């Protein structure tokens, strides 16, 4: 079971690093990508990422129930739950306003919270992957 948990942790980590820390900031540097276009792309990409994360989190929960790595797995899953349940709705409402043409001014506090949670989730996934390897 530990090798399955390790594999899930490393795959999940790779996805978060690739999307959150590479794709998300880089798309706004592409020629012709406006803030509304970037937000529209981001919403689609993060929705897909979050669906896959939920599936991977379910696999971690099964692994936790069957034994092992409870703290690291619980932190990773808990961070995802907070992101999806508390922070994403705030970001979605804000991006709805931006896409509707309203001036919202600068980055939101919720965006910074989401990024901080991503960093915490990355640390938990590394912890989980190392502990289960």
C-alpha positions in Angstrom: 0.0 0.0 0.0 2.8 2.4 0.8 4.1 2.3 -2.8 0.6 3.2 -4.1 0.4 6.1 -1.7 3.9 7.3 -2.7 3.0 7.1 -6.4 -0.2 9.1 -5.8 1.7 11.7 -3.8 4.4 12.1 -6.5 1.8 12.3 -9.3 -0.3 14.8 -7.4 2.8 16.9 -6.5 3.9 17.0 -10.2 0.5 18.1 -11.3 0.3 20.9 -8.7 3.8 22.1 -9.5 3.2 22.0 -13.3 -0.2 23.8 -13.2 0.0 26.2 -10.2 3.6 27.2 -10.4 4.3 27.0 -14.2 1.2 27.2 -16.3 -0.8 29.7 -14.2 1.8 32.5 -14.1 3.2 31.8 -17.6 0.0 32.0 -19.5 -0.3 35.7 -18.8 3.1 36.3 -20.5 1.9 34.8 -23.8 1.4 37.3 -26.6 -2.3 38.4 -26.9 -3.4 36.9 -23.7 -5.5 39.5 -21.8 -6.5 39.2 -18.2 -10.0 38.0 -19.1 -8.7 35.4 -21.5 -6.1 34.2 -19.0 -8.8 34.0 -16.3 -11.0 32.0 -18.6 -8.3 29.6 -19.4 -7.3 29.4 -15.7 -10.8 28.5 -14.6 -11.0 25.6 -17.0 -7.5 24.3 -16.2 -7.9 24.6 -12.4 -11.4 23.0 -12.6 -9.8 20.0 -14.3 -6.9 20.0 -11.9 -9.2 20.1 -8.9 -11.2 17.1 -10.3 -8.1 15.0 -10.6 -6.9 16.2 -7.2 -10.1 15.1 -5.6 -9.6 11.6 -7.1 -6.0 11.5 -5.9 -7.1 12.8 -2.5 -9.7 10.0 -2.3 -6.9 7.5 -3.0 -4.9 9.0 -0.2 -7.8 8.8 2.2 -8.2 5.1 1.3 -4.5 4.6 2.0 -4.9 6.4 5.3 -7.8 4.2 6.3 -5.8 1.1 5.4 -2.9 2.4 7.5 0.0 4.7 7.4 1.2 8.2 6.8 -1.8 9.8 8.5 -0.5 13.2 9.3 1.1 14.0 5.9 -1.9 12.7 4.0 -4.4 14.4 6.2 -2.5 17.8 5.7 -2.6 17.4 1.9 -6.2 16.4 1.8 -7.2 19.0 4.4 -5.5 21.8 2.4 -7.4 20.7 -0.8 -10.7 20.7 1.1 -10.0 24.3 2.3 -9.0 25.4 -1.1 -12.1 24.0 -2.8 -14.6 24.8 -0.1 -13.5 28.2 1.1 -11.0 29.9 -1.2 -12.1 28.8 -4.7 -15.6 30.2 -4.4 -14.2 33.6 -3.5 -11.8 33.5 -6.5 -14.6 32.4 -8.8 -16.8 35.3 -7.7 -13.9 37.7 -8.3 -13.1 36.2 -11.7 -16.8 36.4 -12.6 -16.6 40.2 -11.9 -13.4 40.6 -14.0 -14.9 38.7 -16.9 -18.0 40.9 -16.7 -15.7 43.9 -17.2 -15.8 45.2 -13.6 -12.6 46.8 -12.3 -11.5 44.8 -9.3 -8.0 46.4 -8.9 -4.9 44.3 -8.3 -4.6 40.8 -6.9 -7.0 39.7 -4.3 -6.2 38.6 -0.8 -7.9 35.2 -1.6 -5.4 34.7 -4.4 -2.5 35.1 -2.0 -4.2 32.7 0.5 -4.7 30.1 -2.3 -1.0 30.4 -3.3 0.1 30.0 0.4 -2.1 26.9 0.6 -0.5 25.5 -2.6 2.9 25.9 -1.0 1.6 24.1 2.1 0.1 21.3 0.0 3.4 20.9 -1.9 5.2 20.5 1.3 2.7 17.9 2.6 2.9 16.0 -0.7 6.7 15.9 -0.5 6.4 14.8 3.1 3.9 12.1 2.1 5.9 10.9 -0.9 9.1 10.6 1.1 7.4 8.9 4.1 5.7 6.4 1.8 8.7 5.7 -0.4 
